[in-house]
Amino acid sequence: MTTALLIWVLAWTLIAFVLMGADKWKARHDNWRVPEKALFLSAILGGSVGALAGMYLFRHKTKHLSFTIGMPVILALQIALVLALRFRGYLAG
């Protein structure tokens, strides 16, 4: 994986994790919430590991089927994409 891609994924992983924690905190304190679209977008942009970690660490959105199925599917697709790009020589090992 290239350095730029690794930095991108790590940054979005942290962002997605923080968004999950912030949304859980806001839900408990009757505050404005992080839109679900933003949570999914942060995962799609590379933060699926952080989103999944945040879901289970904060026990947030774990009863929503769209999250319990959607986030692992996003992660699987991202892994498949990276492997395909690596196999075809677009990503250095």
C-alpha positions, 0 to 999 in steps of 0.5 A: 500500500502506498504511503499516501493511501495508508495515511488516507485510510488511517485519517478516515479511520480516526474520523469515522471512529470519532464520529461514532463516539460523538454521535453516541455521546450526542444521543445520550445527551439529547443533542443534535446528531451526526447524520447517518449519511455522514457515518456511512460516508466516513466509512466509504471514504476509507474509515470502515475499520474505525466505524466498525470499531466505534460501533462496537466499542461505544455500542452504537448503531449495533441494533440497526441492520443497515449498520450491522450489515452495511459496515462489514460489507463496505469493509469487505468491498474495500479489502477486495478493491485494495487486493484487486489493485495490488494484484494488478500492480497499481499498488506497491507492496 
